[in-house]
Amino acid sequence: MIDLLPFIRRTIAVTGSLFLLMQAGFAAESHIVSPAELHQRLTGQAAARRAQEARIQGFLATPGVAKTLRTAHIDAAQVSQAVSTLDDQEVAELAARVDSVNRDIAAGALSNEQITYILIALCTAVIVLILVH
């Protein structure tokens, strides 16, 4: 007489193992980012950086800023070029500062002297960040 118990045990063990491996495979696949989603995220981040850089460059190109930089003997072209060498976080922080200054200027909350000091500080920050890299 043939003993079927070991055969049944092996069959159950193999089937259970395969089932667990399949479950692990499906769970791992759910964490994988699709190439299309990755491309979309990278494109979005690049567009956000370009928009932030454009806001900074637009701010640096305004007549008041240009005049203040000339008065402080800071080369506006050098500062403008330096912006493109900053990393994403630095660009985001600088863009946030520029937005804050623009809001304060538009609200009339700053005097000309305060604006001058802020502009010099922003441009100096850009130059220092470049020198640190």
C-alpha positions in Angstrom: 0.0 0.0 0.0 1.3 3.5 -0.9 1.5 6.1 1.8 0.0 9.3 0.4 0.5 11.4 3.5 4.1 12.6 2.6 2.9 13.3 -1.0 0.0 15.4 0.3 2.2 17.3 2.7 4.7 18.2 0.0 1.9 19.2 -2.3 0.4 21.5 0.3 3.8 22.9 1.2 4.7 23.7 -2.4 1.3 25.2 -3.1 1.4 27.3 0.0 4.9 28.5 -0.8 3.9 29.5 -4.4 0.8 31.3 -3.0 3.0 33.3 -0.6 5.5 34.1 -3.3 2.7 35.3 -5.6 1.3 37.5 -2.7 4.7 39.0 -2.1 5.2 39.7 -5.8 1.8 41.5 -6.1 2.6 43.5 -3.0 6.0 44.6 -4.4 4.5 45.6 -7.7 2.1 47.9 -5.9 5.0 50.1 -4.7 6.6 50.4 -8.1 6.2 53.8 -9.7 5.3 53.5 -13.4 7.5 55.2 -15.9 4.7 57.5 -17.0 4.1 58.6 -13.4 7.8 59.1 -12.8 8.1 61.2 -16.0 5.1 63.3 -14.9 6.6 63.9 -11.5 10.0 64.9 -13.0 8.3 67.2 -15.6 6.3 68.8 -12.8 9.3 69.4 -10.7 11.2 70.9 -13.6 8.3 73.2 -14.5 8.1 74.3 -10.9 11.8 75.1 -10.8 11.5 77.0 -14.1 8.6 79.1 -12.7 10.6 79.9 -9.6 13.7 80.9 -11.5 11.5 83.1 -13.8 10.0 84.9 -10.7 13.5 85.4 -9.4 14.9 86.6 -12.7 11.9 88.9 -13.2 12.5 90.4 -9.8 16.2 91.0 -10.5 15.3 92.6 -13.9 13.0 95.3 -12.4 14.3 98.8 -12.7 14.3 99.4 -9.0 16.3 96.3 -8.2 18.8 97.0 -11.0 19.3 100.5 -9.7 19.8 99.3 -6.1 22.3 96.7 -7.2 24.3 99.3 -9.2 24.3 101.5 -6.1 25.6 98.6 -4.0 28.2 97.8 -6.7 26.8 94.3 -7.2 26.9 92.9 -10.7 23.3 92.0 -11.6 24.4 89.7 -14.4 26.5 87.7 -12.1 23.7 87.3 -9.6 21.3 86.4 -12.4 23.7 83.7 -13.7 24.3 82.4 -10.2 20.6 81.7 -9.7 20.7 78.9 -12.3 23.5 77.1 -10.3 21.5 76.8 -7.1 19.9 73.5 -6.2 16.1 73.1 -6.2 15.7 73.8 -2.5 17.7 77.0 -2.6 15.8 78.2 -5.6 12.5 77.5 -3.9 13.6 79.4 -0.8 14.9 82.3 -2.8 11.7 82.4 -4.8 9.6 82.4 -1.6 11.7 85.4 -0.3 11.2 87.2 -3.6 7.5 86.6 -3.4 7.4 87.9 0.2 9.4 91.1 -0.8 7.1 91.6 -3.8 4.0 91.4 -1.5 5.5 93.8 1.0 6.5 96.3 -1.8 3.0 96.1 -3.4 1.4 96.7 0.0 3.7 99.7 0.6 4.9 98.1 3.9 8.6 98.8 3.1 10.5 102.1 2.9 13.1 102.6 0.1 15.9 102.0 2.6 14.4 98.7 3.7 13.9 97.6 0.2 17.6 98.4 -0.6 18.8 96.4 2.4 16.5 93.4 1.5 17.8 93.5 -2.1 21.4 93.6 -1.0 20.7 90.7 1.4 19.0 88.6 -1.3 21.8 89.1 -3.8 24.5 88.5 -1.2 22.7 85.2 -0.2 22.8 84.1 -3.8 26.5 84.9 -4.1 27.3 83.2 -0.8 25.4 80.1 -1.8 27.4 80.0 -5.0 30.7 80.3 -3.2 29.8 77.6 -0.7 29.1 75.1 -3.5 
